[in-house]
């Protein structure tokens, strides 16, 4: 039995799965962030309440489509080209300046909610007997959690600076002093 072909196939599948997750979790948001003032984003953005479930469902279809007993028509193949476009819609309320941009607390909640939901299909891959691919997907999607932490950190620091500025204005403006 030739194990080298199996190992090569498995390794390429693991790399492809990890890269797919990384593209959705790091590359797409970086592109959206770099082009955040583009008028295109204003035209195509959707509310966060639509974007998150849409990404979760399309991502699950793309990841789990080929694992279903009867498979989906075409396996996961039909979802693959749709997935990056839906990922753009997902990241717009977080990273772009559109009418659907979330507030700081909204962005924190959105990303912290999305991270485990997007990992659920990877858990399904592990349960289907392909642990290396499932772990690769989870690792590839780690930037969603890192983005959630970064948004939270930025928000907390901004709030703290604003509180200090407000306190400074109150104490130097002749108003009541806060002990």
Long-range contacts (C-beta under 8 A, 24 or more apart in sequence): 10-132, 13-130, 13-133, 14-132, 14-133, 14-136, 15-136, 17-125, 17-133, 17-134, 17-136, 17-137, 17-140, 18-136, 18-137, 18-139, 18-140, 19-140, 20-62, 20-83, 20-137, 20-140, 21-122, 21-136, 21-137, 21-138, 21-139, 21-140, 21-141, 22-140, 22-141, 22-143, 23-84, 23-87, 24-59, 24-83, 24-84, 24-87, 24-118, 24-140, 24-141, 25-118, 25-140, 25-141, 25-142, 25-143, 25-144, 25-147, 26-143, 28-84, 28-87, 28-88, 28-91, 29-91, 29-94, 29-95, 29-143, 29-147, 31-88, 32-88, 32-91, 32-92, 32-95, 32-96, 33-91, 33-95, 33-96, 35-96, 36-95, 36-96, 36-97, 37-96, 37-97, 38-96, 41-92, 41-96, 41-97, 41-98, 42-98, 42-99, 44-88, 44-89, 44-92, 45-89, 45-92, 45-93, 45-96, 45-98, 45-99, 45-100, 46-89, 46-92, 46-100, 47-93, 47-100, 48-93, 48-100, 48-102, 48-106, 48-110, 50-89, 51-86, 51-89, 51-90, 51-92, 51-93, 52-90, 52-110, 52-113, 52-114, 52-117, 54-86, 54-89, 54-90, 55-86, 55-87, 55-89, 55-90, 55-114, 55-118, 56-114, 56-117, 56-118, 56-120, 58-82, 58-83, 58-86, 59-83, 59-86, 59-118, 59-121, 60-120, 60-121, 60-124, 63-121, 63-122, 63-124, 63-125, 63-137, 64-121, 64-124, 64-125, 67-124, 67-125, 67-128, 90-114, 94-147, 94-151, 104-151, 104-154, 104-155, 104-158, 104-159, 105-155, 107-151, 107-155, 108-148, 108-151, 108-152, 108-155, 111-144, 111-145, 111-147, 111-148, 111-151, 112-145, 112-148, 112-152, 114-144, 114-148, 115-141, 115-144, 115-145, 115-148, 118-144
